[in-house]
Amino acid sequence: MKLLRVGTAGAERPALLDAEGVLRDLSGVVADIDGALLADEEALGRVRAAADAGELPVLDATGLRIGPPLGRIGKIVCIGLNYHDHARETGAEPPSEPVLFMKAPDTVVGPNDTVLVPRASRKTDWEVELAVVIGRTARYLESAAEGLAHVAGYAVAHDVSEREFQIERGGTWDKGKNCETFNPLGPWLVTADEVPDPQRLSLRLWVNGELKQDGTTAEQIFPVGEVVRYLSHFMTLYPGDVINTGTPAGVALGEPEPKPFLRGGDVVELEIEGLGRQRQEFKNA
C-alpha cells in the first residue's frame, strides 16, 4: 500500500493512493498514519480490505498539500557515511561500524514544503536518502532477517545538512542536521510488502534541474536489515520510529571548490524508485 497524509500542516488526514493512482480518503477507517496503526495488524487489515473492495471515498487532489506520510514520529535515527561511493568522494574511510546521529522529529516537513536555509549558513547541502519506518518494537535482534521483519515500510527522505555547523563548529554532527525543515519526508509510506528488496532501489537528486546524485542502495555499506539489527542493541526501536539510511555520492561537500552549496531560491527535486518524488524550494530563514 501507498499510505500518505494530506491537508494543511498539523491537520493532515490519512489517505491512500490506490493501484490506479487515485487518491482515497482513509479518515473513515483510521484516525492517522502513525506508529499505533503500523503496529496494529487488525487495523492495517481493515485498510487493505477497504482498499481492495473499492469502498474508500475519492479525494480531489487539486491544490491539496501532501504532508509527511507519518504522524507522531518517535525518533529519527540517521546513519552517516553508509555508501561506499559517498565515503570515497568525501575522502573518508568506510566505517567498521555504523555511524549514528539523531534528527529531531520536528525537522520533518512534507515532501514539497519550503526548506529554510539557516541564518548565517554558508554550506547547506542536499542528501537523498531511503527512510525506513519501524512497525514492530525491536530490542536486541539477532539477525539482519529479523531486522527486515521489523520494518513497516519505506519512504523518501531528504537529509538536508549544514556542513559548517556539522563539521567545523565543534561537538557532534547534530548541529548541522537539526535546523528547522531539514527533513522533508514522503510523499508516501510504501508498505514493506511492496519493496521486496530494499537493496535494489535507485536514488536520484537534482538541483535547479541538474542531476547531482544518481545512486543505488546496493552501494550501502550496512544494508537495511543489518542497520535495524545493529541499532536494536543500542536503543529500543518502536513502531513509528524512522531510520535515515545514508546518502550516495554526489553531495555538494564532495564537489571541487567552489562547492555549490544551496542558497535561497534554489530548487531541489529527488526521488527513489517506487517510493515517489519530492520538490522543495529553498528560502532564507
N, C-alpha and C positions, 0 to 999 in steps of 0.2 A: 504494500500500500504506500501511497504518497500522501502523507499527512502534512497539514500546514495550518497556520493561524492567520486570519485576515482581519483587517479593521484598523482603527486608529490605535496609536501606541498606548498600551495599558488597558485597552478594551477589546483585544482581539477575540475572535470567535473561532472555534475549531472547524476545520474543513478538510475535505479530501479531494484529490484530483483523480478522477476515475480513468479507466483504461482508454477512454476516448478523448481524454484531455479536458473533460467537463468539470468545472468546479462545483462541488457539492457541500451542502451545509451539514455539519455534524452536531450542531448545538442541541438538537433534539435527542441525541443518543448519548453524548458525553459532555461533561462540563468544560473540558480543556484537554489539550495535548500536553501532558506533563508526566513526571515520574510515576505518579499514582496510577495513571492509565497504563503506562508501559509495563508496570508490574502486575497488572490485573488481566490475566488471560481471559476471564469471562467477559470483561468489558471490551477487550480487543476483539473477541469473537462476535460480540454484538455489532461492532463497527463493520467487520468483514461481512457478516450476514446481511446487514442493511445495504452495504455497497453492492454485494452480489445480486440482491433482489431488486436493485434499481429504485429503492424506496426513498433515497435521500433527496431533499429539495435542491434544485439548481440555484446557484448563486450567480448574480450578474457580476462578472469580474471587471467591468469597465470602471476605471478610476479607483478600484479597490486596492488599498495598501496591503502588501504581504508583510506580515511581521515575522519575527523569529519563529521557527516551527515548534519550539519547545518553551513552555512556560515554567516558572518556578525552578530554574536550574539551581542545583545544589552547589556544585563547584565545577570549575573548568581547569583541568589538568593538561598541561602542554608538554610536548616532547621536543626538545631542541636538537638540532643537528642530526636529524633522523633519516636523511637521504645521502647516499654515497656522493651523488653529484653536487649537492649543496655543500657538503663538507669540503670537497675538493675546491670549489670556487671561492670559498672563504679562507682557504689555507689552513683549515683545522684538521686535526687528526680525528678519524672516526672514533666516537666514544666506545669504550668497552662495556659500559652500562648506559641505559637511557638517561639523558639529561632532562631534569624535571624543573618546571616553573609553573606558577599559577596565574590565571587571569580571573579577575572578579566577575561574577555573573552580571554586574551592572554595566560591563563594557559591551554587552550583547545588544545589537540592533537588528533591524530587518535587512534582508539581502539587498534592497535598493534604497535604503535610507542614506542620508547625508553622513559623511565621515568628517570629523573635525580635526584639522591639523593643529596640534597644541601650540599655544603661545610660546615663542622663543624656539620653536622647533626648527632645526636645520636638516634633519636626517630622518624624516618619516618615510617608511619603506613598506613594501607590499609583500604578502606571503599567502598564496593559495594553499589550503590545507584540507585534508579529509578529517571531518569531525566524526567521532564515534560516540554514540549515545548508549548509556548503560540501561539495561532493562531488568536486571536481577542483582541483588546485593552480592558483592564479590569480596570475599575475605580469604587470603592465603590459598589462592588457586594453585593447582599443581602442574597444569599443562597449558600450552597455547590453545589447544582444542577447548578446554574449559573456558579460557578467556573469550573465545569467539561465541561460546554458548551463552555468555552473559551480555552480549550485545543486542540491543533492541533494534538499532538502525543506524543510518549514516546520513550525513549532511555535508554541504559545502560550508567551509569556514574561511574567513579572511582574517588572518592573524596580523593585523596592522601593527607595526612596530616603529618605535622612535630609537634609532641606533645610538645617537649620542647619549640619550637618557639610559639606554640599556647597557652600554659598554664603557662609556667614558666618565660617568658620573659617580662611580663607586657603588659598592653594595651588590645586590643581586640584579638579575635581568628584569625583575618585576617593574622597576621604574619606567622602562621603555615599552611595557606591554599593557599597562592598565589605564591608559588615558581614555577619556570618555569616547564612546562609539568605536573603540578599537577591535570589536569582534562581530562584524556582520555575520549572520548565520542564516542558512536556508538557501533556496526558498522552501524546500521540502525536507521532512524527515522520512527517508525511504526505509521501510522495514527490512530487516536483515534477510528475509526470505527472497527479496528481490535483488540482493547483491551476493551471488553465490561465491565470489572470490574477491575480497577487498584488496588483494594484491595485484589485481589486473585492471586498475582504473587509470584512465588518463586524466591529467590535470593541466589546465591552461589558464593563463592570465595575460591581459592586455592593458597597456597604459596609453591612453589617448589613441587607441586603435593599433598600437604597435605591439606585436606578440613579444612578451618578455619571458614567460615561463611556459614550458611545454614538456611536461614530465609524466612519469608513471609511478604508481605506488609500488611497482615491482622493484624500485630503487630504494625502498625503505630498508634501513639497517636493522631495525627492530619491527617486525610485522605486527599487524593489529592484535592478533591473539596473544603474542608474547608481551606486548605493551600492557594489555589488560592484566595478564597473569603477574607481570612484574610489579605493577602499581599496587595490586592487591596485597602485597607483602609489606607495603609501607603505609597504606591508608585503606580504609574501607570505602569501596565504591558503591554508591546507592543508585537505584533507578532515577533517571533524570540527570545524573552527572554526565559531563561532556569531557571527552579527551580530544584535543587538537594534536594530530599525529605527526606534525612536521611539514616542511615545505621542500619542494625540489629546487634545483638550480634555477637561476635567473633573477634573483633579487637585486635591488639597486646596490646593496652593500658589496656584491660580488663583481660589479662592473668597474671598468677603468675610471680614473679621475678625468674630468669631474663627474662624480657619481650622480645619476639623475634622480635624486630623491624627490618625493612628492611635494607639491605646493598646492595652495588653494587654486581651484579652477581645473585641476586635473580630473580625468575620468578613468576609473579602473573597472574593468569587466573581467569576470573569472567564471570558470565552470569546471565541473567534474563529470565525467562520463556517467550518464544515468541519474545524476543527482541534481541537475538543474544549473541555473546560471544566475549570477549576481551582477549588479551595476551600481557603482557609487560615484557620486560627485563629491570631490573634496573641497571643503571650505575652511577658512581660517577661524579658529575658535575665538 
